[in-house]
Amino acid sequence: QVQLVESGGGLVQAGGSLRLSCSASGRTFKIGWFRQAPGKEREFVATIRWTHGTTVYADSVKGRFTISGDNAKTTVYLQMNSLKPEDTAVYYCGASTRFAAFPQAISGYDYWGQGTQVTVSS
């Protein structure tokens, strides 16, 4: 069982930046970020596989968001720059101890954090 704790959400103006953190209680194969806006389904944002440090991003955040991890491979960061009002959502980190062919798929993650609210004002 892996427990995940997120932090770093908040309120920011459009064009601003925030950094989210996700700390895992045990070893994982990959950790990803997803987000869910009111009335919408949870969607993939970015993920990192600890093997080779491979990262994958959703098209909507490429060039603005950066996912990274610490050397201990237990904490993942999501640096969010040039934030837009449409980035407003609850951000969740998910983790898995297994390989999945499609790292963007929610089904590939077995553990979830409690979520942290990100609000971008226009």
C-alpha positions as a Markdown table, in Angstrom:
| # | Residue | x | y | z |
|---|---|---|---|---|
| 1 | Gln | 0.0 | 0.0 | 0.0 |
| 2 | Val | 1.3 | 3.4 | -1.0 |
| 3 | Gln | 0.1 | 6.6 | 0.5 |
| 4 | Leu | 0.3 | 9.9 | -1.4 |
| 5 | Val | 0.2 | 13.4 | 0.1 |
| 6 | Glu | -0.2 | 16.4 | -2.2 |
| 7 | Ser | 0.6 | 20.0 | -1.4 |
| 8 | Gly | 1.1 | 23.4 | -3.1 |
| 9 | Gly | -2.3 | 24.3 | -4.5 |
| 10 | Gly | -3.8 | 27.7 | -4.2 |
| 11 | Leu | -5.2 | 30.8 | -5.9 |
| 12 | Val | -3.1 | 32.6 | -8.5 |
| 13 | Gln | -3.8 | 35.1 | -11.3 |
| 14 | Ala | -3.6 | 34.1 | -14.9 |
| 15 | Gly | 0.0 | 34.1 | -16.1 |
| 16 | Gly | 1.2 | 33.2 | -12.7 |
| 17 | Ser | 3.0 | 30.1 | -11.4 |
| 18 | Leu | 2.4 | 27.4 | -8.8 |
| 19 | Arg | 4.4 | 24.3 | -7.8 |
| 20 | Leu | 2.6 | 21.2 | -6.6 |
| 21 | Ser | 4.3 | 18.4 | -4.6 |
| 22 | Cys | 3.3 | 14.8 | -4.2 |
| 23 | Ser | 5.1 | 12.6 | -1.6 |
| 24 | Ala | 4.8 | 8.8 | -1.7 |
| 25 | Ser | 5.2 | 6.6 | 1.4 |
| 26 | Gly | 6.9 | 3.8 | -0.6 |
| 27 | Arg | 8.5 | 2.8 | -3.8 |
| 28 | Thr | 6.6 | 3.3 | -7.0 |
| 29 | Phe | 7.1 | 2.7 | -10.8 |
| 30 | Lys | 5.6 | 5.9 | -11.8 |
| 31 | Ile | 3.8 | 8.9 | -10.4 |
| 32 | Gly | 1.4 | 11.1 | -12.4 |
| 33 | Trp | -0.7 | 14.2 | -12.0 |
| 34 | Phe | -4.4 | 14.3 | -13.1 |
| 35 | Arg | -6.9 | 17.1 | -12.6 |
| 36 | Gln | -10.7 | 17.3 | -12.4 |
| 37 | Ala | -12.7 | 20.5 | -13.0 |
| 38 | Pro | -16.3 | 20.8 | -11.8 |
| 39 | Gly | -18.6 | 18.8 | -14.0 |
| 40 | Lys | -15.8 | 17.2 | -15.9 |
| 41 | Glu | -14.0 | 13.9 | -15.9 |
| 42 | Arg | -10.6 | 13.5 | -14.4 |
| 43 | Glu | -8.0 | 14.1 | -17.0 |
| 44 | Phe | -4.3 | 13.3 | -17.4 |
| 45 | Val | -1.8 | 16.1 | -16.9 |
| 46 | Ala | 1.7 | 14.6 | -16.7 |
| 47 | Thr | 3.6 | 11.6 | -15.5 |
| 48 | Ile | 7.1 | 10.5 | -14.7 |
| 49 | Arg | 8.4 | 6.9 | -14.8 |
| 50 | Trp | 11.4 | 6.5 | -12.5 |
| 51 | Thr | 13.1 | 4.2 | -15.0 |
| 52 | His | 15.2 | 6.6 | -17.1 |
| 53 | Gly | 13.1 | 9.5 | -15.8 |
| 54 | Thr | 10.7 | 9.3 | -18.7 |
| 55 | Thr | 8.1 | 12.0 | -18.8 |
| 56 | Val | 4.8 | 12.4 | -20.7 |
| 57 | Tyr | 2.6 | 15.5 | -20.9 |
| 58 | Ala | -0.9 | 16.2 | -22.0 |
| 59 | Asp | -0.9 | 18.5 | -25.1 |
| 60 | Ser | -2.8 | 21.2 | -23.1 |
| 61 | Val | 0.1 | 21.7 | -20.7 |
| 62 | Lys | 3.2 | 21.1 | -22.9 |
| 63 | Gly | 5.6 | 23.9 | -22.7 |
| 64 | Arg | 4.0 | 25.3 | -19.5 |
| 65 | Phe | 4.1 | 22.5 | -17.0 |
| 66 | Thr | 7.2 | 20.5 | -15.9 |
| 67 | Ile | 7.1 | 17.3 | -13.9 |
| 68 | Ser | 10.2 | 16.2 | -12.0 |
| 69 | Gly | 11.2 | 14.0 | -9.1 |
| 70 | Asp | 13.7 | 13.9 | -6.3 |
| 71 | Asn | 16.7 | 11.6 | -6.1 |
| 72 | Ala | 15.0 | 9.4 | -3.5 |
| 73 | Lys | 12.2 | 8.8 | -6.1 |
| 74 | Thr | 9.5 | 9.4 | -3.5 |
| 75 | Thr | 8.5 | 13.0 | -4.2 |
| 76 | Val | 7.3 | 14.4 | -7.5 |
| 77 | Tyr | 6.9 | 18.0 | -8.3 |
| 78 | Leu | 4.6 | 19.7 | -10.9 |
| 79 | Gln | 5.9 | 23.2 | -11.8 |
| 80 | Met | 3.0 | 25.1 | -13.5 |
| 81 | Asn | 3.9 | 28.3 | -15.3 |
| 82 | Ser | 1.8 | 30.6 | -17.5 |
| 83 | Leu | -1.4 | 29.4 | -15.8 |
| 84 | Lys | -4.7 | 29.9 | -17.5 |
| 85 | Pro | -8.2 | 30.0 | -16.0 |
| 86 | Glu | -8.9 | 26.7 | -17.7 |
| 87 | Asp | -6.2 | 25.1 | -15.6 |
| 88 | Thr | -8.6 | 25.6 | -12.6 |
| 89 | Ala | -9.3 | 22.1 | -11.1 |
| 90 | Val | -8.6 | 19.8 | -8.2 |
| 91 | Tyr | -5.2 | 18.2 | -8.9 |
| 92 | Tyr | -4.6 | 14.7 | -7.9 |
| 93 | Cys | -1.4 | 12.6 | -7.9 |
| 94 | Gly | -1.6 | 9.0 | -8.7 |
| 95 | Ala | 1.0 | 6.3 | -8.4 |
| 96 | Ser | 1.6 | 2.7 | -9.5 |
| 97 | Thr | 4.0 | 0.0 | -8.8 |
| 98 | Arg | 3.6 | -1.7 | -12.2 |
| 99 | Phe | 4.2 | -0.9 | -15.9 |
| 100 | Ala | 1.3 | 0.2 | -18.0 |
| 101 | Ala | 1.3 | 0.5 | -21.8 |
| 102 | Phe | -0.5 | 3.8 | -21.6 |
| 103 | Pro | 0.8 | 6.0 | -18.8 |
| 104 | Gln | -1.9 | 8.6 | -19.5 |
| 105 | Ala | -4.7 | 6.2 | -18.6 |
| 106 | Ile | -6.3 | 6.5 | -15.1 |
| 107 | Ser | -6.6 | 2.7 | -15.0 |
| 108 | Gly | -2.8 | 2.5 | -14.9 |
| 109 | Tyr | -2.7 | 4.1 | -11.4 |
| 110 | Asp | -3.5 | 2.2 | -8.2 |
| 111 | Tyr | -3.0 | 4.8 | -5.5 |
| 112 | Trp | -4.3 | 8.3 | -5.2 |
| 113 | Gly | -3.8 | 11.4 | -3.1 |
| 114 | Gln | -6.6 | 13.5 | -1.6 |
| 115 | Gly | -6.3 | 16.2 | -4.1 |
| 116 | Thr | -5.3 | 19.9 | -4.0 |
| 117 | Gln | -7.3 | 22.8 | -5.4 |
| 118 | Val | -5.7 | 25.1 | -8.0 |
| 119 | Thr | -7.7 | 28.2 | -8.9 |
| 120 | Val | -6.6 | 30.5 | -11.6 |
| 121 | Ser | -8.4 | 33.9 | -11.8 |
| 122 | Ser | -8.7 | 35.9 | -15.0 |
